Amino acid sequence: MIRKLLLGAGALSLGAGTLLGLGAGAAVASTPVTMSGPITCNSYGTMTFATALHNGGRIPTDVSVATTLDHCTGTGTTNGPVTIVKGSLAVTSTSTVTNNCGAVTAGEALPTMTGWITWTTTGGTARVSHVRFTTPYVYFDYNSNLLRFGFPATLTYGSYAHQPVAFSHEASNTSADANTALCTVGHGGLKTISFGQTPGGTAGTVTIGV
């Protein structure tokens, strides 16, 4: 009887040790916090057409925008121990646009785009911001010989949800002539346009909550 009790105690001790060991080694994931308040970041990236634009093009094509947000400032960059370092925005079209270079670069309304901003942080994690570009566009600014972009946007949920969003100074990194020349016969078409880092110009920015 005594032997059975000792064995039982040993088994209980082993089980407790195992449970304690698991508890000590288990990783505890931090709960993402919801960021809010004013924040302004540099904004630069690319607009990409799944089928390259050509003069007189007639093919429906998807379009997407990928943008890096960095050098972020403002009180909205911090919530408790969590601080925003930078963000990565990615949106894709919910329908198609015809790959006619002339129409697209004349400011034709592009399809609604939806996606998210993933935030890089210190001190914890921030909830992803779900974003919607309502009527994006690009047009040839003949005065500056640049393509300029408009990204009317709303944040639908997550960090900064329902705060106002404004993009500005989003212009092509190379001349509009150089971009649209790719649309002409004998060239491969205009597929990707880089923006937000115009040489000698003003950096693109996005402001949230102001």
Backbone as a printed PyTorch tensor [residue, N CA C, xyz], in Angstrom:
tensor([[[  0.8330,  -1.1980,   0.0000],
         [  0.0000,   0.0000,   0.0000],
         [  0.8690,   1.2500,   0.0000]],

        [[  1.8800,   1.2260,   0.8670],
         [  2.7940,   2.3710,   0.9270],
         [  3.4790,   2.5700,  -0.4060]],

        [[  3.8660,   1.4200,  -1.0430],
         [  4.5530,   1.5100,  -2.3360],
         [  3.6460,   2.1370,  -3.3810]],

        [[  2.3540,   1.7540,  -3.3710],
         [  1.4190,   2.3000,  -4.3430],
         [  1.2540,   3.8110,  -4.1540]],

        [[  1.1990,   4.2360,  -2.8900],
         [  1.0620,   5.6620,  -2.6250],
         [  2.2800,   6.4340,  -3.1070]],

        [[  3.4550,   5.8770,  -2.8960],
         [  4.6830,   6.5340,  -3.3540],
         [  4.7360,   6.6340,  -4.8590]],

        [[  4.3350,   5.5590,  -5.5330],
         [  4.3020,   5.5870,  -6.9900],
         [  3.3230,   6.6390,  -7.4840]],

        [[  2.1620,   6.6930,  -6.8170],
         [  1.1700,   7.6860,  -7.2100],
         [  1.6950,   9.0870,  -7.0230]],

        [[  2.3850,   9.3290,  -5.9340],
         [  2.9510,  10.6470,  -5.6730],
         [  4.0100,  10.9970,  -6.6980]],

        [[  4.8110,   9.9730,  -7.1020],
         [  5.8400,  10.2040,  -8.1140],
         [  5.2300,  10.5610,  -9.4490]],

        [[  4.1600,   9.8590,  -9.8200],
         [  3.4930,  10.1510, -11.0920],
         [  2.9000,  11.5440, -11.0820]],

        [[  2.2910,  11.9160,  -9.9180],
         [  1.7170,  13.2540,  -9.8090],
         [  2.7910,  14.3160,  -9.9160]],

        [[  3.9250,  14.0330,  -9.2750],
         [  5.0420,  14.9730,  -9.3360],
         [  5.5510,  15.1350, -10.7510]],

        [[  5.6550,  14.0210, -11.4900],
         [  6.1210,  14.0700, -12.8770],
         [  5.1460,  14.8510, -13.7320]],

        [[  3.8210,  14.5780, -13.5070],
         [  2.8120,  15.3010, -14.2830],
         [  2.8670,  16.7830, -14.0160]],

        [[  3.0230,  17.1540, -12.7590],
         [  3.0940,  18.5710, -12.4140],
         [  4.3190,  19.2120, -13.0210]],

        [[  5.4390,  18.4460, -12.9960],
         [  6.6530,  18.9830, -13.6000],
         [  6.4880,  19.2080, -15.0820]],

        [[  5.8040,  18.2610, -15.7220],
         [  5.5680,  18.4030, -17.1620],
         [  4.7100,  19.6160, -17.4470]],

        [[  3.6400,  19.7810, -16.6360],
         [  2.7620,  20.9200, -16.8400],
         [  3.4950,  22.2300, -16.5830]],

        [[  4.2930,  22.2620, -15.5410],
         [  5.0650,  23.4630, -15.2400],
         [  6.0470,  23.7690, -16.3570]],

        [[  6.6380,  22.7060, -16.8980],
         [  7.5910,  22.8930, -17.9860],
         [  6.9260,  23.4720, -19.2170]],

        [[  5.7390,  22.9660, -19.5430],
         [  5.0110,  23.4760, -20.6970],
         [  4.6330,  24.9290, -20.4950]],

        [[  4.2070,  25.2360, -19.2660],
         [  3.8130,  26.6110, -18.9930],
         [  4.9820,  27.5630, -19.1110]],

        [[  6.1270,  27.1380, -18.6320],
         [  7.3020,  28.0050, -18.6630],
         [  7.7900,  28.2230, -20.0780]],

        [[  7.6090,  27.1950, -20.9490],
         [  8.1510,  27.3110, -22.3020],
         [  7.1700,  27.8500, -23.3180]],

        [[  5.8980,  28.0000, -22.9390],
         [  4.8870,  28.4320, -23.9070],
         [  5.0470,  29.9140, -24.2230]],

        [[  4.9450,  30.2510, -25.5220],
         [  5.0370,  31.6480, -25.9350],
         [  3.6700,  32.3060, -25.8140]],

        [[  3.6460,  33.5170, -25.3000],
         [  2.4060,  34.2600, -25.1600],
         [  2.3990,  35.3590, -26.2170]],

        [[  1.4710,  35.2570, -27.1810],
         [  1.4040,  36.2480, -28.2490],
         [  0.7550,  37.5180, -27.7240]],

        [[  1.3160,  38.6710, -28.0990],
         [  0.7370,  39.9420, -27.6680],
         [ -0.5060,  40.2390, -28.4860]],

        [[ -1.4850,  40.8500, -27.8560],
         [ -2.7220,  41.2280, -28.5420],
         [ -2.4970,  42.5290, -29.2950]],

        [[ -2.7830,  42.5710, -30.6020],
         [ -2.5870,  43.8140, -31.3560],
         [ -3.4500,  44.9440, -30.7940]],

        [[ -2.8860,  46.1390, -30.7090],
         [ -3.6280,  47.2990, -30.2190],
         [ -4.1820,  48.0780, -31.4030]],

        [[ -5.2170,  48.8580, -31.1390],
         [ -5.8170,  49.7090, -32.1690],
         [ -5.2130,  51.0910, -32.0700]],

        [[ -4.5650,  51.5390, -33.1280],
         [ -3.9390,  52.8530, -33.1490],
         [ -4.9750,  53.8960, -33.5570]],

        [[ -4.8150,  55.1270, -33.0520],
         [ -5.6990,  56.2210, -33.4270],
         [ -4.9560,  57.5360, -33.2380]],

        [[ -5.5480,  58.6070, -33.7610],
         [ -4.9210,  59.9150, -33.6410],
         [ -4.1740,  60.2960, -34.8970]],

        [[ -3.6740,  61.5310, -34.9800],
         [ -3.0300,  62.0190, -36.1990],
         [ -1.6700,  61.3700, -36.4560]],

        [[ -1.4410,  61.0500, -37.7180],
         [ -0.1560,  60.4780, -38.1430],
         [  0.1080,  60.9010, -39.5880]],

        [[  1.3400,  61.2730, -39.8900],
         [  1.7540,  61.6400, -41.2510],
         [  3.0040,  60.8510, -41.6040]],

        [[  2.9900,  60.2380, -42.7890],
         [  4.1290,  59.4330, -43.2460],
         [  4.4970,  59.8120, -44.6700]],

        [[  5.7690,  59.6380, -45.0250],
         [  6.1390,  59.6700, -46.4360],
         [  5.4730,  58.4920, -47.1350]],

        [[  5.0940,  58.6920, -48.3970],
         [  4.3520,  57.6660, -49.1290],
         [  4.9060,  57.5440, -50.5380]],

        [[  5.3760,  56.3480, -50.8810],
         [  5.9010,  56.1270, -52.2290],
         [  5.7120,  54.6580, -52.6080]],

        [[  5.5510,  54.4150, -53.9090],
         [  5.3060,  53.0400, -54.3190],
         [  5.1070,  52.8880, -55.8060]],

        [[  4.2280,  51.9720, -56.1960],
         [  4.0000,  51.6600, -57.6020],
         [  2.5220,  51.4240, -57.8710]],

        [[  2.1060,  51.7920, -59.0720],
         [  0.8110,  51.3850, -59.6160],
         [  1.1110,  50.4070, -60.7410]],

        [[  0.4830,  49.2400, -60.6920],
         [  0.7950,  48.1800, -61.6480],
         [ -0.4880,  47.6960, -62.3300]],

        [[ -0.4160,  47.5710, -63.6550],
         [ -1.5170,  47.0490, -64.4520],
         [ -1.1970,  45.6030, -64.8380]],

        [[ -2.1510,  44.7060, -64.6010],
         [ -1.9090,  43.2940, -64.9090],
         [ -1.6160,  43.0970, -66.3860]],

        [[ -2.3010,  43.8530, -67.2480],
         [ -2.0160,  43.8920, -68.6830],
         [ -1.5250,  45.2840, -69.0120]],

        [[ -0.3670,  45.3970, -69.6080],
         [  0.2420,  46.7030, -69.8750],
         [ -0.6800,  47.6030, -70.6860]],

        [[ -0.5940,  48.9090, -70.4320],
         [ -1.3790,  49.8890, -71.1760],
         [ -0.7720,  50.1160, -72.5610]],

        [[ -1.6410,  50.2280, -73.5530],
         [ -1.2320,  50.5560, -74.9240],
         [ -2.1770,  51.6110, -75.4690]],

        [[ -1.7000,  52.4040, -76.4040],
         [ -2.5820,  53.3520, -77.0760],
         [ -3.6540,  52.5770, -77.8320]],

        [[ -4.9180,  52.9010, -77.5490],
         [ -6.0090,  52.1830, -78.1930],
         [ -6.2730,  50.8080, -77.6290]],

        [[ -5.6870,  50.4790, -76.4740],
         [ -5.8920,  49.1550, -75.8770],
         [ -7.3540,  48.8730, -75.5860]],

        [[ -7.7440,  47.6070, -75.6960],
         [ -9.1540,  47.2210, -75.5040],
         [ -9.3250,  46.0460, -74.5380]],

        [[ -8.2700,  45.7140, -73.8140],
         [ -8.3140,  44.5330, -72.9450],
         [ -8.6210,  44.9440, -71.5120]],

        [[ -9.6190,  44.3190, -70.8740],
         [ -9.8710,  44.5970, -69.4490],
         [ -8.6710,  44.1530, -68.6080]],

        [[ -8.2770,  44.9810, -67.6710],
         [ -7.1240,  44.6450, -66.8370],
         [ -7.3550,  45.0450, -65.3860]],

        [[ -6.8130,  44.2470, -64.4870],
         [ -6.8020,  44.6140, -63.0750],
         [ -5.6880,  45.6260, -62.8350]],

        [[ -5.8160,  46.3620, -61.7450],
         [ -4.7880,  47.3320, -61.3750],
         [ -4.5830,  47.2590, -59.8690]],

        [[ -3.3530,  47.4670, -59.4390],
         [ -3.0410,  47.4080, -58.0060],
         [ -2.0790,  48.5300, -57.6370]],

        [[ -2.0550,  48.8540, -56.3640],
         [ -1.1320,  49.8640, -55.8410],
         [ -0.4390,  49.2820, -54.6110]],

        [[  0.8770,  49.4080, -54.5710],
         [  1.6760,  49.0020, -53.4070],
         [  2.4740,  50.2110, -52.9510]],

        [[  2.3810,  50.5390, -51.6850],
         [  2.9790,  51.7710, -51.1700],
         [  3.6910,  51.5150, -49.8500]],

        [[  4.8610,  52.1040, -49.7030],
         [  5.5850,  52.0950, -48.4310],
         [  5.3070,  53.4000, -47.7020]],

        [[  5.0010,  53.3130, -46.4310],
         [  4.8010,  54.4920, -45.5800],
         [  5.9050,  54.4990, -44.5340]],

        [[  6.7230,  55.5400, -44.5430],
         [  7.7940,  55.5970, -43.5370],
         [  8.0160,  57.0260, -43.0650]],

        [[  8.9980,  57.2040, -42.1800],
         [  9.2530,  58.4920, -41.5340],
         [  7.9530,  59.0440, -40.9410]],

        [[  7.2350,  58.1910, -40.2120],
         [  5.9340,  58.5610, -39.6570],
         [  6.1050,  59.4200, -38.4030]],

        [[  5.2770,  60.4610, -38.3090],
         [  5.2970,  61.3530, -37.1540],
         [  3.8690,  61.6160, -36.6960]],

        [[  3.7360,  62.1740, -35.4960],
         [  2.4300,  62.5270, -34.9630],
         [  2.0950,  61.7090, -33.7290]],

        [[  1.1800,  62.2310, -32.9290],
         [  0.8210,  61.5500, -31.6880],
         [  0.1490,  60.2110, -31.9490]],

        [[ -0.4250,  60.0360, -33.1400],
         [ -1.0760,  58.7780, -33.4780],
         [ -0.1200,  57.6310, -33.7390]],

        [[  1.1740,  57.8920, -33.7140],
         [  2.1440,  56.8140, -33.9170],
         [  2.3180,  55.9500, -32.6770]],

        [[  1.7800,  56.4010, -31.5280],
         [  2.0180,  55.6920, -30.2660],
         [  0.7040,  55.3830, -29.5510]],

        [[  0.6170,  54.1760, -29.0440],
         [ -0.4880,  53.7770, -28.1670],
         [  0.1060,  52.9090, -27.0630]],

        [[  0.2730,  53.4930, -25.8680],
         [  0.9410,  52.7770, -24.7820],
         [  2.3710,  52.4600, -25.1840]],

        [[  2.7860,  51.1880, -25.0510],
         [  4.1700,  50.8320, -25.3920],
         [  4.3950,  50.6450, -26.8920]],

        [[  3.3180,  50.6420, -27.6860],
         [  3.4240,  50.3340, -29.1180],
         [  3.6680,  51.6150, -29.9200]],

        [[  4.6920,  51.5890, -30.7730],
         [  5.0190,  52.7280, -31.6160],
         [  5.1370,  52.2820, -33.0750]],

        [[  4.4740,  53.0250, -33.9670],
         [  4.5430,  52.7490, -35.4010],
         [  5.9190,  53.1410, -35.9320]],

        [[  6.5610,  52.2440, -36.6590],
         [  7.8300,  52.5370, -37.3280],
         [  7.5690,  52.8490, -38.8070]],

        [[  6.7650,  52.0160, -39.4490],
         [  6.4240,  52.2340, -40.8580],
         [  5.2180,  51.3620, -41.1980]],

        [[  4.7290,  51.5330, -42.4220],
         [  3.5930,  50.7420, -42.8670],
         [  3.7780,  50.2690, -44.2890]],

        [[  3.0300,  49.2370, -44.6590],
         [  3.0510,  48.7070, -46.0180],
         [  1.6110,  48.5980, -46.5020]],

        [[  1.2670,  49.3950, -47.5180],
         [ -0.0940,  49.4270, -48.0580],
         [ -0.1500,  48.6190, -49.3440]],

        [[ -1.1830,  47.7930, -49.4770],
         [ -1.3940,  47.0230, -50.7060],
         [ -2.8860,  46.9680, -50.9890]],

        [[ -3.2910,  47.4580, -52.1760],
         [ -4.6910,  47.3980, -52.5850],
         [ -4.7780,  46.8460, -54.0110]],

        [[ -5.8710,  46.1660, -54.3050],
         [ -6.1090,  45.6340, -55.6430],
         [ -7.5210,  46.0050, -56.0810]],

        [[ -7.7160,  46.0930, -57.3840],
         [ -8.9940,  46.5330, -57.9210],
         [-10.0740,  45.4810, -57.7180]],

        [[-11.2960,  45.9560, -57.5390],
         [-12.4340,  45.0670, -57.3730],
         [-13.1300,  44.7860, -58.7050]],

        [[-12.7130,  45.4890, -59.7660],
         [-13.1960,  45.2380, -61.1230],
         [-12.0660,  45.6190, -62.0740]],

        [[-12.3340,  45.7490, -63.3450],
         [-11.2710,  45.9930, -64.3230],
         [-11.4310,  47.3480, -65.0100]],

        [[-10.3540,  47.7670, -65.6540],
         [-10.3510,  48.9580, -66.4980],
         [ -9.7620,  48.5440, -67.8460]],

        [[-10.1910,  49.1750, -68.9240],
         [ -9.6380,  48.8780, -70.2400],
         [ -8.2170,  49.4290, -70.3310]],

        [[ -7.3070,  48.6720, -70.9310],
         [ -5.8880,  49.0600, -70.9510],
         [ -5.5770,  50.0880, -72.0230]],

        [[ -6.4220,  51.0820, -72.1510],
         [ -6.2220,  52.1720, -73.1130],
         [ -5.3770,  53.2580, -72.4450]],

        [[ -4.1320,  53.3880, -72.8590],
         [ -3.1770,  54.2870, -72.2070],
         [ -3.6670,  55.7330, -72.2030]],

        [[ -4.2020,  56.1850, -73.3480],
         [ -4.6420,  57.5710, -73.4470],
         [ -5.7420,  57.8900, -72.4540]],

        [[ -6.7290,  56.9970, -72.3370],
         [ -7.8530,  57.2360, -71.4210],
         [ -7.4120,  57.1790, -69.9660]],

        [[ -6.6020,  56.1820, -69.6390],
         [ -6.1630,  56.0260, -68.2440],
         [ -5.3390,  57.2190, -67.7980]],

        [[ -4.3930,  57.6700, -68.6200],
         [ -3.5150,  58.7760, -68.2200],
         [ -4.1670,  60.1360, -68.4310]],

        [[ -5.4020,  60.1500, -68.8910],
         [ -6.1700,  61.3960, -68.9740],
         [ -7.0720,  61.5640, -67.7630]],

        [[ -6.9470,  60.6710, -66.7800],
         [ -7.6940,  60.8200, -65.5450],
         [ -8.9550,  59.9980, -65.4590]],

        [[ -9.1190,  59.0350, -66.3570],
         [-10.2710,  58.1500, -66.2650],
         [-10.3300,  57.5110, -64.8770]],

        [[-11.5290,  57.4630, -64.3020],
         [-11.6720,  56.8560, -62.9740],
         [-11.3070,  55.3830, -63.0340]],

        [[-10.3940,  54.9800, -62.1730],
         [ -9.9950,  53.5780, -62.0830],
         [-10.9460,  52.8490, -61.1340]],

        [[-10.9660,  51.5190, -61.1720],
         [-11.8790,  50.7780, -60.3010],
         [-11.5640,  50.9930, -58.8160]],

        [[-12.5890,  50.8350, -58.0020],
         [-12.3950,  50.8200, -56.5520],
         [-11.3510,  49.7660, -56.1970]],

        [[-10.4670,  50.1030, -55.2640],
         [ -9.4400,  49.1670, -54.8170],
         [ -9.5780,  48.9520, -53.3160]],

        [[ -9.3840,  47.7280, -52.8820],
         [ -9.4540,  47.4220, -51.4560],
         [ -8.2230,  46.6280, -51.0230]],

        [[ -7.8830,  46.7680, -49.7670],
         [ -6.7230,  46.0410, -49.2320],
         [ -6.4570,  46.4590, -47.8060]],

        [[ -5.1990,  46.5990, -47.4530],
         [ -4.8650,  46.8480, -46.0540],
         [ -3.5120,  47.5460, -45.9320]],

        [[ -3.3160,  48.1130, -44.7430],
         [ -2.0070,  48.6430, -44.3410],
         [ -1.5250,  47.7910, -43.1810]],

        [[ -0.3870,  47.1450, -43.3570],
         [  0.2440,  46.3740, -42.2920],
         [  1.3000,  47.2510, -41.6400]],

        [[  1.2530,  47.3770, -40.3270],
         [  2.1450,  48.2830, -39.6090],
         [  3.3150,  47.5410, -38.9690]],

        [[  4.5090,  48.0820, -39.1640],
         [  5.7040,  47.6050, -38.4570],
         [  5.8630,  48.4470, -37.1980]],

        [[  6.0250,  47.7960, -36.0440],
         [  6.0060,  48.5060, -34.7740],
         [  7.1330,  48.0600, -33.8490]],

        [[  7.3100,  48.8240, -32.7970],
         [  8.1310,  48.4020, -31.6660],
         [  7.2380,  48.3660, -30.4330]],

        [[  7.5940,  47.5280, -29.4490],
         [  6.8710,  47.4840, -28.1920],
         [  5.5740,  46.7120, -28.2260]],

        [[  5.3050,  45.9960, -29.3190],
         [  4.0550,  45.2480, -29.4590],
         [  3.6190,  45.2530, -30.9160]],

        [[  2.3460,  44.9760, -31.1560],
         [  1.8300,  44.9410, -32.5200],
         [  0.5930,  45.8360, -32.6410]],

        [[  0.3500,  46.3140, -33.8540],
         [ -0.8060,  47.1720, -34.1310],
         [ -1.7550,  46.4500, -35.0710]],

        [[ -3.0410,  46.6820, -34.8870],
         [ -4.0290,  46.0760, -35.7650],
         [ -3.8560,  46.5900, -37.1950]],

        [[ -4.0320,  45.6950, -38.1330],
         [ -3.9990,  46.0440, -39.5480],
         [ -5.1100,  47.0450, -39.8390]],

        [[ -4.8310,  48.0220, -40.7160],
         [ -5.8430,  48.9740, -41.1680],
         [ -6.3880,  48.5180, -42.5120]],

        [[ -7.6750,  48.2930, -42.5980],
         [ -8.2850,  47.9200, -43.8720],
         [ -8.6620,  49.1950, -44.6160]],

        [[ -8.2270,  49.2860, -45.8810],
         [ -8.3170,  50.5350, -46.6280],
         [ -9.0750,  50.3220, -47.9390]],

        [[ -9.7410,  51.3840, -48.3650],
         [-10.5120,  51.3620, -49.6090],
         [-10.1930,  52.6200, -50.3980]],

        [[ -9.6940,  52.4630, -51.6270],
         [ -9.5290,  53.5830, -52.5570],
         [-10.8320,  53.6890, -53.3500]],

        [[-11.5540,  54.7870, -53.1910],
         [-12.8970,  54.8740, -53.7550],
         [-12.9020,  55.1570, -55.2640]],

        [[-12.1980,  56.1870, -55.7040],
         [-12.1240,  56.5230, -57.1390],
         [-10.7000,  56.9440, -57.4980]],

        [[ -9.7470,  56.0090, -57.4770],
         [ -8.3550,  56.3640, -57.7910],
         [ -8.2110,  56.7890, -59.2470]],

        [[ -7.1700,  57.5440, -59.5230],
         [ -6.9470,  58.0040, -60.8990],
         [ -5.4820,  58.3880, -61.0800]],

        [[ -5.0830,  58.5350, -62.3430],
         [ -3.7580,  59.0480, -62.7020],
         [ -3.9450,  59.9280, -63.9330]],

        [[ -3.2220,  61.0500, -63.9900],
         [ -3.3750,  61.9160, -65.1610],
         [ -2.0440,  62.5790, -65.5290]],

        [[ -1.9470,  62.9650, -66.7840],
         [ -0.7500,  63.6090, -67.3410],
         [ -0.8280,  65.0950, -67.0130]],

        [[  0.0960,  65.5620, -66.1650],
         [  0.2040,  66.9850, -65.8400],
         [  1.2210,  67.5960, -66.8100]],

        [[  0.7080,  68.2920, -67.8180],
         [  1.5830,  68.8150, -68.8650],
         [  2.4720,  69.9440, -68.3520]],

        [[  2.0430,  70.6500, -67.3340],
         [  2.8560,  71.7470, -66.8030],
         [  4.1610,  71.2490, -66.1840]],

        [[  4.0870,  70.1190, -65.5100],
         [  5.2840,  69.5850, -64.8470],
         [  5.8760,  68.3980, -65.6000]],

        [[  5.1680,  67.9230, -66.6360],
         [  5.5690,  66.7180, -67.3770],
         [  5.7290,  65.5310, -66.4230]],

        [[  4.7380,  65.3890, -65.5460],
         [  4.7090,  64.2520, -64.6240],
         [  3.3140,  63.6270, -64.6500]],

        [[  3.2530,  62.3410, -64.3470],
         [  1.9720,  61.7170, -64.0710],
         [  1.6450,  61.9530, -62.6040]],

        [[  0.4250,  62.3800, -62.3360],
         [  0.0060,  62.6250, -60.9610],
         [ -1.1310,  61.6730, -60.5880]],

        [[ -1.1500,  61.2910, -59.3160],
         [ -2.0570,  60.2620, -58.8470],
         [ -3.0080,  60.8190, -57.7960]],

        [[ -4.2280,  60.3140, -57.8180],
         [ -5.1970,  60.6320, -56.7780],
         [ -5.6760,  59.3440, -56.1320]],

        [[ -5.6250,  59.3070, -54.8030],
         [ -6.0290,  58.1130, -54.0640],
         [ -7.0550,  58.4840, -52.9850]],

        [[ -8.2610,  58.8990, -53.3780],
         [ -9.2810,  59.1390, -52.3490],
         [ -9.4960,  57.8490, -51.5530]],

        [[ -9.3430,  57.9250, -50.2410],
         [ -9.2900,  56.6910, -49.4500],
         [-10.1030,  56.8080, -48.1720]],

        [[-10.5760,  55.6610, -47.7090],
         [-11.1850,  55.5390, -46.3870],
         [-10.5920,  54.3170, -45.7000]],

        [[-10.4740,  54.4070, -44.3710],
         [-10.0380,  53.2690, -43.5690],
         [-11.2890,  52.6790, -42.9390]],

        [[-11.6160,  51.4580, -43.3190],
         [-12.9170,  50.8930, -42.9670],
         [-12.9400,  50.2330, -41.5870]],

        [[-11.8500,  49.6060, -41.1740],
         [-11.7450,  49.1060, -39.8050],
         [-10.3010,  48.7750, -39.4780]],

        [[-10.0540,  48.4770, -38.1970],
         [ -8.6800,  48.2910, -37.7380],
         [ -8.1250,  49.6000, -37.2050]],

        [[ -6.8000,  49.7150, -37.1690],
         [ -6.1570,  50.9470, -36.6990],
         [ -6.5580,  52.1320, -37.5670]],

        [[ -6.8330,  53.2560, -36.9130],
         [ -7.1980,  54.5280, -37.5500],
         [ -8.5270,  54.4770, -38.3060]],

        [[ -9.3620,  53.4690, -38.0330],
         [-10.6340,  53.3170, -38.7490],
         [-11.4740,  54.5800, -38.6460]],

        [[-12.0290,  54.9800, -39.7900],
         [-12.9720,  56.1000, -39.9130],
         [-12.3320,  57.4660, -39.6800]],

        [[-11.0250,  57.5210, -39.5710],
         [-10.3400,  58.8150, -39.5310],
         [-10.1020,  59.2910, -40.9710]],

        [[-10.0710,  60.6050, -41.2080],
         [ -9.8230,  61.1030, -42.5650],
         [ -8.4300,  60.7360, -43.0680]],

        [[ -8.3500,  60.4500, -44.3710],
         [ -7.0850,  60.0560, -45.0080],
         [ -6.8520,  60.9550, -46.2150]],

        [[ -5.6410,  61.4890, -46.3480],
         [ -5.3290,  62.3460, -47.4900],
         [ -3.9250,  62.0400, -48.0170]],

        [[ -3.8360,  61.6660, -49.3000],
         [ -2.5540,  61.5110, -49.9830],
         [ -2.2430,  62.8050, -50.7260]],

        [[ -0.9710,  63.1550, -50.7960],
         [ -0.5870,  64.3610, -51.5310],
         [  0.7910,  64.1960, -52.1580]],

        [[  1.0420,  64.9820, -53.1960],
         [  2.3400,  65.0230, -53.8870],
         [  2.7390,  63.6690, -54.4680]],

        [[  1.7360,  62.8660, -54.8570],
         [  2.0510,  61.5640, -55.4530],
         [  2.2300,  61.7430, -56.9560]],

        [[  3.4660,  61.9580, -57.3810],
         [  3.7860,  62.1650, -58.7950],
         [  4.7780,  61.1130, -59.2550]],

        [[  4.7850,  60.8440, -60.5690],
         [  5.6730,  59.8130, -61.1230],
         [  7.1340,  60.1830, -60.9110]],

        [[  7.9530,  59.1700, -60.6990],
         [  9.3750,  59.3950, -60.4500],
         [ 10.1490,  59.7510, -61.7120]],

        [[  9.5800,  59.4540, -62.8750],
         [ 10.1620,  59.8450, -64.1590],
         [  9.1100,  60.6120, -64.9470]],

        [[  9.5320,  61.2520, -66.0280],
         [  8.6400,  62.1430, -66.7530],
         [  7.4300,  61.4090, -67.3220]],

        [[  6.3380,  62.1450, -67.4760],
         [  5.1390,  61.5750, -68.0820],
         [  5.4230,  61.1460, -69.5220]],

        [[  6.2220,  61.9250, -70.2290],
         [  6.5860,  61.5580, -71.6080],
         [  7.2710,  60.2010, -71.6490]],

        [[  8.1950,  59.9710, -70.7240],
         [  8.9250,  58.6970, -70.6990],
         [  7.9790,  57.5370, -70.4050]],

        [[  7.0170,  57.7630, -69.5440],
         [  6.0570,  56.7080, -69.2280],
         [  5.1300,  56.4180, -70.3960]],

        [[  4.5140,  57.4600, -70.9490],
         [  3.5320,  57.2400, -72.0120],
         [  4.1860,  56.8050, -73.3230]],

        [[  5.4720,  57.0730, -73.5020],
         [  6.1650,  56.5920, -74.7000],
         [  6.1390,  55.0720, -74.7740]],

        [[  6.0590,  54.4180, -73.6090],
         [  6.0070,  52.9610, -73.5810],
         [  4.7010,  52.4210, -74.1580]],

        [[  3.6970,  53.2770, -74.2730],
         [  2.3870,  52.8570, -74.7840],
         [  2.3440,  52.8010, -76.3120]],

        [[  3.3440,  53.3510, -76.9820],
         [  3.3100,  53.4630, -78.4300],
         [  3.6780,  52.1460, -79.1070]],

        [[  3.3440,  52.0700, -80.3820],
         [  3.6110,  50.8570, -81.1600],
         [  5.1020,  50.5400, -81.1430]],

        [[  5.4320,  49.2680, -80.9660],
         [  6.8250,  48.8430, -80.9530],
         [  7.4420,  48.8140, -79.5730]],

        [[  6.6820,  49.2520, -78.5720],
         [  7.1690,  49.1910, -77.1960],
         [  6.3330,  48.1780, -76.4060]],

        [[  6.8030,  47.8390, -75.2420],
         [  6.1610,  46.7700, -74.4850],
         [  4.9120,  47.1720, -73.7320]],

        [[  4.5860,  48.4650, -73.7510],
         [  3.4290,  48.9430, -73.0140],
         [  3.8160,  49.4480, -71.6310]],

        [[  2.9250,  50.2340, -71.0560],
         [  3.1540,  50.8080, -69.7290],
         [  2.5000,  49.8930, -68.6980]],

        [[  3.3100,  49.2160, -67.9190],
         [  2.8040,  48.2310, -66.9530],
         [  2.9040,  48.7130, -65.5110]],

        [[  4.0200,  49.3370, -65.1570],
         [  4.2400,  49.7760, -63.7770],
         [  4.7100,  51.2250, -63.7650]],

        [[  4.0990,  52.0260, -62.9010],
         [  4.4900,  53.4270, -62.7440],
         [  4.9360,  53.6280, -61.2970]],

        [[  6.1480,  54.0900, -61.1100],
         [  6.6610,  54.3830, -59.7650],
         [  6.3620,  55.8390, -59.4190]],

        [[  6.0080,  56.0840, -58.1620],
         [  5.6070,  57.4440, -57.7700],
         [  6.0530,  57.7470, -56.3440]],

        [[  6.0220,  59.0390, -56.0220],
         [  6.2430,  59.4760, -54.6500],
         [  7.6580,  59.8630, -54.3030]],

        [[  8.5930,  59.6610, -55.2270],
         [  9.9890,  60.0310, -54.9770],
         [ 10.5500,  60.7780, -56.1870]],

        [[  9.8500,  61.8060, -56.6120],
         [ 10.2570,  62.5860, -57.7700],
         [ 11.6060,  63.2500, -57.5240]],

        [[ 12.5960,  63.0580, -58.3860],
         [ 13.9160,  63.6740, -58.1880],
         [ 13.7900,  65.1960, -58.1000]],

        [[ 14.2840,  65.7680, -57.0150],
         [ 14.2350,  67.2070, -56.8350],
         [ 12.8690,  67.7380, -56.4730]],

        [[ 11.8830,  66.8680, -56.3230],
         [ 10.5230,  67.2900, -56.0110],
         [ 10.1670,  67.0610, -54.5630]],

        [[  8.8880,  67.2230, -54.2690],
         [  8.3780,  67.0180, -52.9200],
         [  7.9790,  65.5770, -52.7390]],

        [[  8.3940,  64.9680, -51.6440],
         [  8.0650,  63.5710, -51.3870],
         [  6.5640,  63.4010, -51.2220]],

        [[  6.0560,  62.2600, -51.6990],
         [  4.6610,  61.9480, -51.4670],
         [  4.4070,  61.7470, -49.9780]],

        [[  3.2090,  62.1050, -49.5360],
         [  2.8510,  61.9380, -48.1270],
         [  1.4300,  61.4170, -47.9980]],

        [[  1.1580,  60.7860, -46.8680],
         [ -0.2080,  60.4340, -46.4820],
         [ -0.4140,  60.9240, -45.0570]],

        [[ -1.5440,  61.5800, -44.8500],
         [ -1.8920,  62.0940, -43.5270],
         [ -3.2000,  61.4390, -43.0880]],

        [[ -3.2090,  60.9220, -41.8780],
         [ -4.3920,  60.2650, -41.3210],
         [ -4.8040,  61.0110, -40.0460]],

        [[ -6.0910,  61.3230, -39.9720],
         [ -6.6280,  61.8890, -38.7400],
         [ -6.4380,  63.3700, -38.5670]],

        [[ -6.1210,  64.0930, -39.6180],
         [ -5.9450,  65.5490, -39.5090],
         [ -6.8950,  66.2380, -40.4800]]])
